[in-house]
Amino acid sequence: FLGNTLFDLNKSLIFLRRALQFVQQVRQNEGTILFVGTRDDLQKVVESIGVQTKSPYVNYRWLKGLLTNWENTSNSIKFYNLFLKKLAMRNKQKNKMAKTFFGIRNMKKLPDAIFILDLSTDYEVLREANALNIPVIALVDSNIPSRKIDYPIPANSDSILSIIFFANLIISSLKNIVKN
């Protein structure tokens, strides 16, 4: 029992399988999946997913317009990659830029899909993805409307253990694609 909603585990499993199949399909077609989770307790989980699956990720803060203003974002990433190490910036500025751009430093184009771990924190990502018709996979709690999400996965997104469980499923699913 979660809140006022009972989850039908059979339906949840169907949604989970559908989402994982889509993630694998994107990867098999050499597509890019951007993983997003900026809530404090999710930052290391998102980084781990990104590193282990060799995928871009945003785990510090979402820059408004990161997707919808891709040309400027792309220029900022180039600036970060080319000049950050050479500039005599204060450490505080360098650290902030590194946190913001490190996970997307190799992203050359808009992602083919976006995986959001906590919609209540990162709802702006969903808006931008919908505006650009980028498919969205998301962990969806019972209190989040899922009609704008292409591949919702019913889950308790408030629980770090729940998110780690799904993160491990994603990682193993994508690692199997890399090996094959």
VEXLUM-540658 format. One record per residue (C-alpha): residue number from 1; x, y, z. Coordinates in Angstrom, 3 decimals, decimal comma. Each point is the difference from the previous one (the first is absolute). Last residue first. Example, Ala and Ser with C-alpha at 12.3 -4.5 7.8 and 13.67 -1.06 7.14 Angstrom:
REM VEXLUM-540658
   k       xx       yy       zz
   2   13,670   -1,060    7,140
   1   -1,370   -3,440    0,660
REM end
This chain:
REM VEXLUM-540658
   k       xx       yy       zz
 180   26,275   -8,744  -27,573
 179    2,106    1,371    2,879
 178   -1,222    3,599   -0,381
 177   -3,634   -1,146   -0,144
 176    0,406   -2,051    3,200
 175    1,520    3,059    1,678
 174   -3,163    1,929   -0,842
 173   -2,316   -2,418    1,818
 172    2,428   -0,371    2,903
 171    0,157    3,765    0,455
 170   -3,750    0,496   -0,374
 169   -0,804   -2,749    2,517
 168    2,575    1,414    2,427
 167   -1,551    3,454   -0,317
 166   -3,435   -1,499    0,678
 165    1,167   -1,496    3,308
 164    1,952    3,158    0,868
 163   -3,196    2,012   -0,547
 162   -1,983   -2,237    2,327
 161    2,725    0,187    2,629
 160    0,079    3,808   -0,303
 159   -3,707    0,105    0,787
 158   -1,908    3,071   -1,163
 157   -0,250   -1,372   -3,546
 156   -2,238   -2,832    1,193
 155   -0,557   -1,654   -3,318
 154   -2,371   -0,319   -2,941
 153    2,180    0,100   -3,126
 152   -1,285    2,436   -2,608
 151    1,163   -0,398   -3,606
 150   -1,324    2,822   -2,195
 149   -0,590    2,449    2,827
 148   -2,482    2,807   -0,645
 147   -2,924   -1,921    1,545
 146    1,909   -0,969    3,143
 145   -1,503    2,297    2,622
 144    2,166   -0,193    3,141
 143   -1,534   -0,933    3,392
 142    0,240   -3,780   -0,474
 141    3,719    0,237   -0,706
 140    1,301   -0,212   -3,517
 139    3,534   -1,099   -0,818
 138    0,549    1,498   -3,397
 137    0,698   -0,842   -3,636
 136   -0,435    2,950   -2,323
 135   -0,019    0,007   -3,800
 134    1,341    3,218   -1,572
 133   -2,785    1,866   -1,788
 132    1,839    3,352    0,331
 131   -2,663    1,742    2,112
 130   -0,585   -3,276    1,865
 129    3,695   -0,218    0,898
 128    0,008    3,596    1,218
 127   -3,083   -0,494    2,177
 126    1,295   -3,314    1,370
 125    3,314    1,602    0,956
 124   -1,892    2,774    1,817
 123   -1,568   -2,699    2,232
 122    3,376   -0,792    1,563
 121   -0,740    0,008    3,733
 120   -3,474   -1,589   -0,008
 119    0,996   -2,028   -3,041
 118    2,654   -1,989    1,838
 117    2,069   -2,535   -1,961
 116   -0,390    1,529   -3,435
 115    1,210   -2,044   -2,994
 114    0,286    2,010   -3,196
 113   -0,040   -1,354   -3,536
 112    1,721    0,619   -3,345
 111    2,216    2,617    1,622
 110    0,674    3,358   -1,674
 109    3,379    0,112   -1,646
 108    3,714   -0,096    0,807
 107   -0,227   -1,216    3,608
 106    3,565   -0,611    1,171
 105    0,032    2,595    2,812
 104   -3,511   -0,957    1,123
 103    0,887   -1,454    3,419
 102    2,735    2,580    0,641
 101   -2,103    3,036   -0,966
 100   -1,701    1,274    3,174
  99    2,318   -1,471    2,617
  98    3,059    1,154   -1,948
  97   -1,433    3,479   -0,487
  96   -0,663    0,341    3,749
  95    3,433   -1,368    0,866
  94    1,718    2,386   -2,399
  93   -1,869    2,992    1,428
  92    0,878   -0,942    3,604
  91    3,612   -0,677   -0,982
  90    0,361    3,562   -1,268
  89    0,628    0,131   -3,695
  88    3,440    0,207   -1,556
  87   -1,054   -1,686   -3,174
  86    1,948   -2,905   -1,445
  85   -1,939   -2,886    1,509
  84   -3,360    1,524   -0,883
  83    0,955    0,951   -3,519
  82   -0,723   -2,709   -2,489
  81   -2,482   -2,361    1,667
  80   -1,942    2,671    1,902
  79   -0,128    2,330   -2,994
  78   -1,172   -2,888   -2,192
  77   -2,681   -0,841    2,575
  76   -1,088    3,651    0,092
  75   -0,205    0,051   -3,801
  74   -2,184   -3,116    0,044
  73   -2,247    1,576    2,616
  72   -0,361    3,105   -2,147
  71   -0,959   -2,064   -3,064
  70   -2,192   -2,322    2,076
  69   -2,419    2,699    1,136
  68   -2,937   -2,354    0,442
  67    2,228   -2,667    1,512
  66    1,937    1,840    2,713
  65   -2,683    2,704    0,001
  64   -0,123    0,262    3,783
  63    3,250   -1,419    1,295
  62   -0,842   -3,062    2,058
  61    2,083   -0,262    3,124
  60    2,636   -2,391    1,312
  59   -0,823   -3,450   -1,371
  58   -0,247    0,389   -3,748
  57    1,105   -3,073   -1,912
  56    1,572   -1,090   -3,247
  55    0,360   -3,745   -0,535
  54    3,031   -2,295    0,251
  53   -2,182   -2,646    1,686
  52    2,090   -0,262    3,177
  51    0,854    3,702    0,079
  50   -3,508    1,280   -0,647
  49   -1,695   -2,433    2,373
  48    2,566    0,773    2,716
  47   -0,442    3,750   -0,482
  46   -3,757   -0,408    0,339
  45    0,412   -1,971    3,240
  44    2,542    2,495    1,359
  43   -2,352    2,933   -0,583
  42   -3,145   -1,714    1,252
  41    0,202    1,013    3,687
  40    0,341    3,683   -0,909
  39   -2,854    0,057   -2,524
  38    1,408    0,682   -3,454
  37   -0,988   -3,168   -1,808
  36    0,296   -0,144   -3,777
  35    1,290   -2,712   -2,322
  34    0,447    0,924   -3,663
  33   -0,388   -2,953   -2,353
  32    1,948    0,103   -3,241
  31   -0,716   -2,131   -3,019
  30    2,236   -2,665   -1,487
  29   -3,040   -1,857   -1,379
  28    0,693   -2,734    2,559
  27    0,038    2,697    2,719
  26   -3,420    1,343   -0,975
  25   -1,380   -3,551   -0,188
  24    1,434   -0,856    3,428
  23   -1,683    3,035    1,574
  22   -3,261   -0,904   -1,783
  21    0,178   -3,558    1,294
  20    0,650    1,332    3,498
  19   -3,068    2,250   -0,214
  18   -2,284   -2,796   -1,236
  17    1,310   -2,378    2,667
  16   -0,633    2,586    2,735
  15   -3,507    0,793   -1,261
  14   -0,923   -3,696   -0,057
  13    1,519   -0,484    3,471
  12   -2,062    2,883    1,350
  11   -3,130   -1,560   -1,492
  10    0,676   -3,256    1,857
   9    0,959    1,912    3,143
   8   -3,340    1,821    0,141
   7    0,977    2,961    2,153
   6   -2,404    0,933    2,777
   5   -0,591    3,692    0,370
   4   -0,969    2,188    2,933
   3    3,561    0,498    1,216
   2    1,896   -3,137   -0,907
   1   -1,509   -3,324    1,090
REM end
